[in-house]
Amino acid sequence: MKGRPLFPRGRTLMLVVLNGLFGLGVGAAMLLEALEEGSVAMVTILSSTTPVLILPFIWAQTKRAPAPGAWIGAMLVVLCTWLLVF
């Protein structure tokens, strides 16, 4: 694409760096702490619900609802997690 920079600049770069530091860094640290303290099976099941938690944030940020397939997938994740945990 002509005219577009290869790497993000300005505000976009700041958001990417903050996401990498706080989103991925803190999330990975919390996951490792949970694995150290809790049951591996329970931690794995509950950590798989992360994409479900992201859907409302996508909606708030973009002002557009995620696709129906995303909501159906989220409901399936919640249902299957519930079946495995209880």
Phi and psi restraints in degrees (value plus and minus 20) as a CYANA .aco file:
   2 LYS   PHI     -97.9   -57.9
   2 LYS   PSI     117.6   157.6
   3 GLY   PHI      72.7   112.7
   3 GLY   PSI     -36.6     3.4
   4 ARG   PHI    -113.6   -73.6
   4 ARG   PSI     117.8   157.8
   5 PRO   PHI     -88.9   -48.9
   5 PRO   PSI     130.5   170.5
   6 LEU   PHI     -91.8   -51.8
   6 LEU   PSI     -56.3   -16.3
   7 PHE   PHI    -135.7   -95.7
   7 PHE   PSI     129.7   169.7
   8 PRO   PHI     -86.6   -46.6
   8 PRO   PSI     133.9   173.9
   9 ARG   PHI    -152.1  -112.1
   9 ARG   PSI     141.2   181.2
  10 GLY   PHI      40.9    80.9
  10 GLY   PSI    -149.3  -109.3
  11 ARG   PHI     -81.8   -41.8
  11 ARG   PSI     -59.0   -19.0
  12 THR   PHI     -83.0   -43.0
  12 THR   PSI     -63.1   -23.1
  13 LEU   PHI     -82.2   -42.2
  13 LEU   PSI     -62.0   -22.0
  14 MET   PHI     -81.8   -41.8
  14 MET   PSI     -63.1   -23.1
  15 LEU   PHI     -85.4   -45.4
  15 LEU   PSI     -58.5   -18.5
  16 VAL   PHI     -83.8   -43.8
  16 VAL   PSI     -64.8   -24.8
  17 VAL   PHI     -85.1   -45.1
  17 VAL   PSI     -64.5   -24.5
  18 LEU   PHI     -83.2   -43.2
  18 LEU   PSI     -60.1   -20.1
  19 ASN   PHI     -83.0   -43.0
  19 ASN   PSI     -63.7   -23.7
  20 GLY   PHI     -84.1   -44.1
  20 GLY   PSI     -60.4   -20.4
  21 LEU   PHI     -93.6   -53.6
  21 LEU   PSI     -73.6   -33.6
  22 PHE   PHI    -107.3   -67.3
  22 PHE   PSI     -64.3   -24.3
  23 GLY   PHI     -87.1   -47.1
  23 GLY   PSI     -79.1   -39.1
  24 LEU   PHI     -98.7   -58.7
  24 LEU   PSI     -63.0   -23.0
  25 GLY   PHI     -84.3   -44.3
  25 GLY   PSI     -72.3   -32.3
  26 VAL   PHI     -87.8   -47.8
  26 VAL   PSI     -59.9   -19.9
  27 GLY   PHI     -81.3   -41.3
  27 GLY   PSI     -63.9   -23.9
  28 ALA   PHI     -85.9   -45.9
  28 ALA   PSI     -60.3   -20.3
  29 ALA   PHI     -83.3   -43.3
  29 ALA   PSI     -61.9   -21.9
  30 MET   PHI     -87.3   -47.3
  30 MET   PSI     -58.1   -18.1
  31 LEU   PHI     -83.3   -43.3
  31 LEU   PSI     -64.3   -24.3
  32 LEU   PHI     -84.5   -44.5
  32 LEU   PSI     -58.8   -18.8
  33 GLU   PHI     -84.4   -44.4
  33 GLU   PSI     -62.3   -22.3
  34 ALA   PHI     -83.5   -43.5
  34 ALA   PSI     -60.2   -20.2
  35 LEU   PHI     -84.7   -44.7
  35 LEU   PSI     -53.3   -13.3
  36 GLU   PHI     -91.3   -51.3
  36 GLU   PSI     -55.2   -15.2
  37 GLU   PHI    -115.4   -75.4
  37 GLU   PSI     -49.3    -9.3
  38 GLY   PHI    -138.1   -98.1
  38 GLY   PSI    -194.1  -154.1
  39 SER   PHI     -91.4   -51.4
  39 SER   PSI     112.3   152.3
  40 VAL   PHI     -80.1   -40.1
  40 VAL   PSI     -62.4   -22.4
  41 ALA   PHI     -82.0   -42.0
  41 ALA   PSI     -66.7   -26.7
  42 MET   PHI     -85.9   -45.9
  42 MET   PSI     -63.6   -23.6
  43 VAL   PHI     -83.3   -43.3
  43 VAL   PSI     -62.2   -22.2
  44 THR   PHI     -83.7   -43.7
  44 THR   PSI     -64.3   -24.3
  45 ILE   PHI     -83.6   -43.6
  45 ILE   PSI     -67.5   -27.5
  46 LEU   PHI     -90.3   -50.3
  46 LEU   PSI     -53.0   -13.0
  47 SER   PHI     -91.7   -51.7
  47 SER   PSI     -39.7     0.3
  48 SER   PHI     -92.4   -52.4
  48 SER   PSI     -30.8     9.2
  49 THR   PHI    -105.6   -65.6
  49 THR   PSI     -19.4    20.6
  50 THR   PHI     -73.8   -33.8
  50 THR   PSI     -65.5   -25.5
  51 PRO   PHI     -78.9   -38.9
  51 PRO   PSI     -50.0   -10.0
  52 VAL   PHI     -85.3   -45.3
  52 VAL   PSI     -59.5   -19.5
  53 LEU   PHI     -91.3   -51.3
  53 LEU   PSI     -40.3    -0.3
  54 ILE   PHI     -98.3   -58.3
  54 ILE   PSI     -48.1    -8.1
  55 LEU   PHI     -74.5   -34.5
  55 LEU   PSI     -68.0   -28.0
  56 PRO   PHI     -82.4   -42.4
  56 PRO   PSI     -53.2   -13.2
  57 PHE   PHI     -89.6   -49.6
  57 PHE   PSI     -56.7   -16.7
  58 ILE   PHI     -81.7   -41.7
  58 ILE   PSI     -64.6   -24.6
  59 TRP   PHI     -81.5   -41.5
  59 TRP   PSI     -64.9   -24.9
  60 ALA   PHI     -86.4   -46.4
  60 ALA   PSI     -59.6   -19.6
  61 GLN   PHI     -93.5   -53.5
  61 GLN   PSI     -63.5   -23.5
  62 THR   PHI    -112.3   -72.3
  62 THR   PSI     -31.9     8.1
  63 LYS   PHI      43.3    83.3
  63 LYS   PSI      -0.7    39.3
  64 ARG   PHI    -150.6  -110.6
  64 ARG   PSI     117.3   157.3
  65 ALA   PHI     -89.1   -49.1
  65 ALA   PSI     120.0   160.0
  66 PRO   PHI     -80.1   -40.1
  66 PRO   PSI     140.4   180.4
  67 ALA   PHI     -79.8   -39.8
  67 ALA   PSI     131.1   171.1
  68 PRO   PHI     -75.1   -35.1
  68 PRO   PSI     -55.6   -15.6
  69 GLY   PHI     -81.8   -41.8
  69 GLY   PSI     -52.9   -12.9
  70 ALA   PHI     -86.7   -46.7
  70 ALA   PSI     -60.9   -20.9
  71 TRP   PHI     -89.0   -49.0
  71 TRP   PSI     -59.0   -19.0
  72 ILE   PHI     -83.1   -43.1
  72 ILE   PSI     -64.2   -24.2
  73 GLY   PHI     -81.4   -41.4
  73 GLY   PSI     -60.2   -20.2
  74 ALA   PHI     -83.6   -43.6
  74 ALA   PSI     -62.1   -22.1
  75 MET   PHI     -84.3   -44.3
  75 MET   PSI     -58.6   -18.6
  76 LEU   PHI     -84.7   -44.7
  76 LEU   PSI     -59.7   -19.7
  77 VAL   PHI     -81.9   -41.9
  77 VAL   PSI     -66.4   -26.4
  78 VAL   PHI     -83.3   -43.3
  78 VAL   PSI     -64.1   -24.1
  79 LEU   PHI     -82.0   -42.0
  79 LEU   PSI     -68.0   -28.0
  80 CYS   PHI     -87.4   -47.4
  80 CYS   PSI     -56.5   -16.5
  81 THR   PHI     -84.0   -44.0
  81 THR   PSI     -63.0   -23.0
  82 TRP   PHI     -81.1   -41.1
  82 TRP   PSI     -63.2   -23.2
  83 LEU   PHI     -82.8   -42.8
  83 LEU   PSI     -58.8   -18.8
  84 LEU   PHI     -94.3   -54.3
  84 LEU   PSI     -56.1   -16.1
  85 VAL   PHI    -100.2   -60.2
  85 VAL   PSI     -60.5   -20.5
